[in-house]
Amino acid sequence: MLFRSELRTAATELGAEDCLGDLAARVFVEGAPIQAEKRTMAVALASRGSVVGAIVTRFGEEEEANLNDHRDTLSAIATLAVAALETARRVEQLQVENAQLLQRLGADEAGIVGSSPEMAKLQRMIARVAPLETSVLILGESGTGKELVARALQRQSPRAAKPFIAINCAALTETLLESELFGHEKGAFTGAVAQKKGKLELGEGGTVFLDEIGELAAPLQAKLLRVLQQREFERVGGTTTHRLDVRLIAATNRDLAAAARQGSFREDLYHRLNVVALRVPPLRDRAEDIPALASHFLERACARCHRRVNSISPEAERYLMSYPWPGNVRELENAIERAVVLGESETLLAEDLPETVLESAPLAQAAGALQSSVTESKRQMILTAWQQSGGDHDLTAERLGIHPNSLRRLLRTLHLRETLK
């Protein structure tokens, strides 16, 4: 089965370049079975009103009397091949549409949580910028929720019903990222067995979010600048220029202004991206949002893990509030999910939290006088049970009526390990 670009090569290999070259032209014009010299036969593959390829076959002299039968057989094969081709194209289209729908559902299930002055200011800026077509550069540390801001811009824009395509520029090599962004033509490189549309083309009419834009290689920076300036692009290995209607939103945790001054990032591209800059504050600068975020993540983690945890204990909340969260909102979400997985009660307890959170926020600083008294009582109960059990860990847990894993966490959070040694 051959397509337009392959017919001349096939003709040469068959030793029928002259006759088959003319044959190919007539197949694509007439779209019907044609018999040519040297017992070479071609059957056109017609799909959606146009001829997209052909089945070309050369027969030996002994088959000359059966050419009519062979023509009928090739016509039947061509009909089946076209049906398979159309099915494959339809499946590819459905896969793209399904991915886009899943992205939209993901955007709806989690919005921006927080009512601190910093987040209120950010949301006001989002509301002002979203209806416009201008490029936006989202700045902030890793894990602050820059993609959520991009999705909020999409939801509040006239492009809300169109695709939202997110691309992590740091996750792919330069070659793969170029193909991912711009698409490629068949045969553009090893493994390119078919034409593929890029994420920019799939986002037509919608929004394309380029995360970690500071990691973009220099050659791709130049191509992206053309997209921003001319609103057009070419697929890898192609020569046709395609018009493009997308809104580009970029994000980075790097200082792009400094990178532009140093020459590691194109200054003209930086200014094109930085028409409007939105800065997402780190979690340590909006600690008052932590209880609301923790409750939000608790609800999501319970649904994923099929566990019932109704609340967060005051002690655990104090630990959460006093921790600096270098990994920002993403680290908080992971900490809550871990606590849901390892916890055993319907209340999220301090001992369920990660060790990094507990060790960096000493209990004596987080708790009041009453809580200190309760903690001391816990220590004494554990020490007494340990002595009565002869230092046996599992027997101590049994005396206390708790799981051995819970006892291990208590020993760690109450700083009893060294004492028991």
BELWO-V953816 format. One record per residue. N is the residue number from 1. RES is the residue in one letter. SS is DSSP state (H for helix, E for strand, L for the rest). NEAR is the number of other C-alpha atoms within 10 Angstrom. D_LAST is the distance of its C-alpha to the last C-alpha in whole Angstrom. Layout:
n & res & ss & near & d_last
N & RES & SS & NEAR & D_LAST
N & RES & SS & NEAR & D_LAST
This chain:
n & res & ss & near & d_last
1 & M & L & 15 & 76
2 & L & E & 18 & 77
3 & F & E & 15 & 77
4 & R & H & 13 & 79
5 & S & H & 10 & 77
6 & E & H & 12 & 77
7 & L & H & 22 & 81
8 & R & H & 19 & 82
9 & T & H & 12 & 80
10 & A & H & 17 & 80
11 & A & H & 19 & 84
12 & T & H & 13 & 84
13 & E & H & 10 & 82
14 & L & H & 14 & 84
15 & G & L & 11 & 87
16 & A & L & 18 & 89
17 & E & H & 17 & 88
18 & D & H & 12 & 91
19 & C & H & 14 & 92
20 & L & H & 25 & 89
21 & G & H & 17 & 88
22 & D & H & 12 & 91
23 & L & H & 23 & 90
24 & A & H & 26 & 87
25 & A & H & 13 & 88
26 & R & H & 16 & 91
27 & V & H & 22 & 88
28 & F & H & 19 & 86
29 & V & H & 12 & 89
30 & E & H & 12 & 91
31 & G & L & 20 & 87
32 & A & L & 17 & 89
33 & P & L & 21 & 89
34 & I & E & 17 & 91
35 & Q & E & 17 & 93
36 & A & L & 15 & 93
37 & E & H & 12 & 95
38 & K & H & 15 & 93
39 & R & H & 14 & 92
40 & T & E & 20 & 89
41 & M & E & 23 & 88
42 & A & E & 27 & 86
43 & V & E & 28 & 85
44 & A & E & 30 & 84
45 & L & E & 28 & 80
46 & A & E & 19 & 81
47 & S & E & 14 & 79
48 & R & L & 8 & 79
49 & G & L & 6 & 83
50 & S & E & 12 & 82
51 & V & E & 18 & 82
52 & V & E & 17 & 78
53 & G & E & 25 & 79
54 & A & E & 26 & 81
55 & I & E & 20 & 81
56 & V & E & 22 & 83
57 & T & E & 17 & 84
58 & R & E & 16 & 86
59 & F & L & 14 & 88
60 & G & L & 9 & 90
61 & E & H & 9 & 94
62 & E & H & 7 & 94
63 & E & H & 13 & 92
64 & E & H & 12 & 95
65 & A & H & 9 & 97
66 & N & H & 10 & 93
67 & L & H & 15 & 93
68 & N & H & 12 & 94
69 & D & H & 11 & 91
70 & H & H & 16 & 88
71 & R & H & 18 & 89
72 & D & H & 13 & 89
73 & T & H & 11 & 85
74 & L & H & 20 & 84
75 & S & H & 19 & 85
76 & A & H & 12 & 83
77 & I & H & 15 & 80
78 & A & H & 21 & 80
79 & T & H & 16 & 80
80 & L & H & 12 & 77
81 & A & H & 17 & 75
82 & V & H & 18 & 76
83 & A & H & 15 & 75
84 & A & H & 12 & 72
85 & L & H & 15 & 72
86 & E & H & 13 & 72
87 & T & H & 12 & 69
88 & A & H & 12 & 67
89 & R & H & 12 & 68
90 & R & H & 12 & 67
91 & V & H & 12 & 64
92 & E & H & 13 & 63
93 & Q & H & 11 & 64
94 & L & H & 12 & 62
95 & Q & H & 12 & 59
96 & V & H & 12 & 60
97 & E & H & 14 & 61
98 & N & H & 12 & 58
99 & A & H & 13 & 55
100 & Q & H & 18 & 57
101 & L & H & 15 & 57
102 & L & H & 11 & 53
103 & Q & H & 16 & 52
104 & R & H & 19 & 54
105 & L & H & 11 & 52
106 & G & H & 12 & 49
107 & A & H & 18 & 51
108 & D & H & 12 & 52
109 & E & H & 8 & 48
110 & A & L & 13 & 46
111 & G & L & 13 & 48
112 & I & L & 13 & 47
113 & V & L & 14 & 45
114 & G & L & 18 & 45
115 & S & L & 14 & 47
116 & S & L & 15 & 46
117 & P & H & 12 & 49
118 & E & H & 15 & 48
119 & M & H & 17 & 48
120 & A & H & 12 & 51
121 & K & H & 11 & 53
122 & L & H & 16 & 52
123 & Q & H & 19 & 53
124 & R & H & 10 & 56
125 & M & H & 16 & 57
126 & I & H & 19 & 56
127 & A & H & 14 & 59
128 & R & H & 11 & 61
129 & V & H & 19 & 61
130 & A & H & 20 & 60
131 & P & L & 16 & 64
132 & L & L & 14 & 65
133 & E & L & 13 & 65
134 & T & L & 15 & 64
135 & S & L & 18 & 61
136 & V & E & 24 & 58
137 & L & E & 25 & 55
138 & I & E & 23 & 51
139 & L & E & 21 & 49
140 & G & L & 18 & 45
141 & E & L & 18 & 42
142 & S & L & 18 & 40
143 & G & L & 20 & 39
144 & T & L & 22 & 41
145 & G & L & 20 & 44
146 & K & H & 24 & 47
147 & E & H & 19 & 48
148 & L & H & 15 & 48
149 & V & H & 22 & 50
150 & A & H & 28 & 52
151 & R & H & 26 & 53
152 & A & H & 20 & 54
153 & L & H & 25 & 56
154 & Q & H & 26 & 58
155 & R & H & 19 & 58
156 & Q & L & 16 & 60
157 & S & L & 20 & 62
158 & P & L & 15 & 65
159 & R & L & 19 & 64
160 & A & L & 19 & 61
161 & A & L & 12 & 63
162 & K & L & 19 & 63
163 & P & L & 22 & 60
164 & F & E & 27 & 57
165 & I & E & 22 & 56
166 & A & E & 20 & 52
167 & I & E & 19 & 52
168 & N & E & 15 & 49
169 & C & L & 23 & 50
170 & A & L & 16 & 47
171 & A & L & 12 & 46
172 & L & L & 13 & 49
173 & T & L & 11 & 51
174 & E & H & 17 & 54
175 & T & H & 12 & 56
176 & L & H & 11 & 55
177 & L & H & 21 & 55
178 & E & H & 23 & 58
179 & S & H & 20 & 59
180 & E & H & 20 & 57
181 & L & H & 23 & 59
182 & F & H & 21 & 62
183 & G & E & 24 & 62
184 & H & E & 23 & 64
185 & E & L & 20 & 68
186 & K & L & 16 & 68
187 & G & L & 14 & 68
188 & A & L & 17 & 66
189 & F & L & 12 & 64
190 & T & L & 7 & 62
191 & G & L & 8 & 61
192 & A & L & 14 & 63
193 & V & L & 12 & 65
194 & A & L & 11 & 66
195 & Q & L & 16 & 67
196 & K & E & 18 & 64
197 & K & E & 17 & 64
198 & G & L & 18 & 61
199 & K & H & 21 & 59
200 & L & H & 27 & 61
201 & E & H & 23 & 64
202 & L & H & 21 & 62
203 & G & L & 22 & 61
204 & E & L & 18 & 65
205 & G & L & 19 & 66
206 & G & L & 22 & 62
207 & T & E & 26 & 59
208 & V & E & 25 & 58
209 & F & E & 26 & 54
210 & L & E & 23 & 53
211 & D & E & 24 & 49
212 & E & L & 20 & 48
213 & I & H & 24 & 52
214 & G & H & 23 & 50
215 & E & H & 17 & 50
216 & L & L & 23 & 53
217 & A & L & 18 & 55
218 & A & H & 13 & 58
219 & P & H & 10 & 60
220 & L & H & 15 & 59
221 & Q & H & 19 & 59
222 & A & H & 14 & 63
223 & K & H & 17 & 64
224 & L & H & 21 & 62
225 & L & H & 17 & 64
226 & R & H & 14 & 67
227 & V & H & 19 & 66
228 & L & H & 18 & 65
229 & Q & H & 11 & 68
230 & Q & H & 11 & 71
231 & R & L & 15 & 69
232 & E & E & 17 & 70
233 & F & E & 23 & 68
234 & E & E & 17 & 69
235 & R & L & 23 & 67
236 & V & E & 23 & 65
237 & G & L & 16 & 68
238 & G & L & 15 & 71
239 & T & L & 10 & 74
240 & T & L & 9 & 74
241 & T & E & 10 & 73
242 & H & E & 11 & 72
243 & R & E & 14 & 72
244 & L & L & 17 & 68
245 & D & L & 15 & 68
246 & V & L & 23 & 64
247 & R & E & 23 & 62
248 & L & E & 23 & 60
249 & I & E & 26 & 56
250 & A & E & 24 & 54
251 & A & E & 26 & 50
252 & T & E & 20 & 48
253 & N & L & 17 & 45
254 & R & L & 16 & 47
255 & D & L & 11 & 49
256 & L & H & 20 & 52
257 & A & H & 15 & 54
258 & A & H & 12 & 53
259 & A & H & 15 & 53
260 & A & H & 17 & 56
261 & R & H & 11 & 57
262 & Q & H & 11 & 55
263 & G & L & 10 & 57
264 & S & L & 15 & 55
265 & F & L & 21 & 56
266 & R & L & 20 & 60
267 & E & H & 17 & 61
268 & D & H & 13 & 63
269 & L & H & 18 & 61
270 & Y & H & 19 & 59
271 & H & H & 15 & 61
272 & R & H & 17 & 63
273 & L & H & 22 & 59
274 & N & L & 19 & 58
275 & V & L & 11 & 61
276 & V & E & 15 & 59
277 & A & E & 16 & 55
278 & L & E & 20 & 53
279 & R & E & 17 & 49
280 & V & L & 18 & 46
281 & P & L & 18 & 44
282 & P & L & 21 & 40
283 & L & H & 23 & 38
284 & R & H & 18 & 37
285 & D & H & 12 & 40
286 & R & H & 15 & 41
287 & A & H & 18 & 38
288 & E & H & 15 & 40
289 & D & H & 18 & 40
290 & I & H & 20 & 37
291 & P & H & 16 & 37
292 & A & H & 13 & 40
293 & L & H & 18 & 39
294 & A & H & 22 & 36
295 & S & H & 16 & 38
296 & H & H & 15 & 40
297 & F & H & 20 & 37
298 & L & H & 24 & 36
299 & E & H & 18 & 39
300 & R & H & 17 & 40
301 & A & H & 22 & 36
302 & C & H & 17 & 37
303 & A & H & 12 & 40
304 & R & H & 12 & 39
305 & C & H & 11 & 36
306 & H & L & 11 & 38
307 & R & L & 16 & 35
308 & R & L & 16 & 36
309 & V & L & 19 & 34
310 & N & L & 14 & 36
311 & S & E & 14 & 35
312 & I & E & 18 & 32
313 & S & L & 12 & 30
314 & P & H & 14 & 30
315 & E & H & 17 & 27
316 & A & H & 20 & 27
317 & E & H & 17 & 30
318 & R & H & 17 & 29
319 & Y & H & 21 & 27
320 & L & H & 24 & 29
321 & M & H & 18 & 32
322 & S & H & 18 & 30
323 & Y & L & 18 & 29
324 & P & L & 16 & 31
325 & W & L & 19 & 32
326 & P & L & 16 & 33
327 & G & L & 17 & 34
328 & N & H & 19 & 36
329 & V & H & 21 & 37
330 & R & H & 15 & 36
331 & E & H & 16 & 33
332 & L & H & 22 & 33
333 & E & H & 21 & 35
334 & N & H & 15 & 32
335 & A & H & 22 & 29
336 & I & H & 26 & 31
337 & E & H & 22 & 32
338 & R & H & 15 & 28
339 & A & H & 21 & 27
340 & V & H & 27 & 30
341 & V & H & 16 & 29
342 & L & H & 15 & 25
343 & G & L & 20 & 26
344 & E & L & 18 & 27
345 & S & L & 13 & 29
346 & E & L & 13 & 32
347 & T & E & 16 & 31
348 & L & E & 24 & 29
349 & L & L & 19 & 26
350 & A & H & 25 & 23
351 & E & H & 22 & 21
352 & D & H & 24 & 23
353 & L & L & 23 & 24
354 & P & L & 16 & 23
355 & E & H & 15 & 20
356 & T & H & 11 & 22
357 & V & H & 20 & 24
358 & L & H & 21 & 21
359 & E & H & 14 & 19
360 & S & H & 12 & 23
361 & A & L & 18 & 24
362 & P & L & 15 & 21
363 & L & H & 21 & 22
364 & A & H & 11 & 22
365 & Q & H & 11 & 25
366 & A & H & 17 & 27
367 & A & L & 16 & 26
368 & G & L & 11 & 29
369 & A & H & 9 & 28
370 & L & H & 8 & 28
371 & Q & H & 15 & 26
372 & S & H & 15 & 23
373 & S & H & 12 & 24
374 & V & H & 10 & 23
375 & T & H & 17 & 20
376 & E & H & 12 & 19
377 & S & H & 12 & 20
378 & K & H & 14 & 18
379 & R & H & 16 & 15
380 & Q & H & 11 & 16
381 & M & H & 12 & 17
382 & I & H & 22 & 14
383 & L & H & 18 & 12
384 & T & H & 14 & 14
385 & A & H & 19 & 15
386 & W & H & 20 & 11
387 & Q & H & 12 & 12
388 & Q & H & 13 & 15
389 & S & L & 16 & 15
390 & G & L & 10 & 12
391 & G & L & 14 & 9
392 & D & L & 12 & 12
393 & H & H & 15 & 12
394 & D & H & 16 & 16
395 & L & H & 16 & 17
396 & T & H & 23 & 15
397 & A & H & 20 & 17
398 & E & H & 14 & 20
399 & R & H & 14 & 20
400 & L & H & 16 & 19
401 & G & L & 10 & 22
402 & I & L & 13 & 21
403 & H & L & 13 & 21
404 & P & H & 16 & 17
405 & N & H & 15 & 18
406 & S & H & 16 & 19
407 & L & H & 20 & 15
408 & R & H & 15 & 14
409 & R & H & 17 & 16
410 & L & H & 19 & 15
411 & L & H & 19 & 11
412 & R & H & 16 & 13
413 & T & H & 20 & 16
414 & L & L & 17 & 14
415 & H & L & 13 & 11
416 & L & L & 15 & 9
417 & R & H & 12 & 6
418 & E & H & 8 & 5
419 & T & H & 8 & 5
420 & L & H & 12 & 4
421 & K & L & 6 & 0
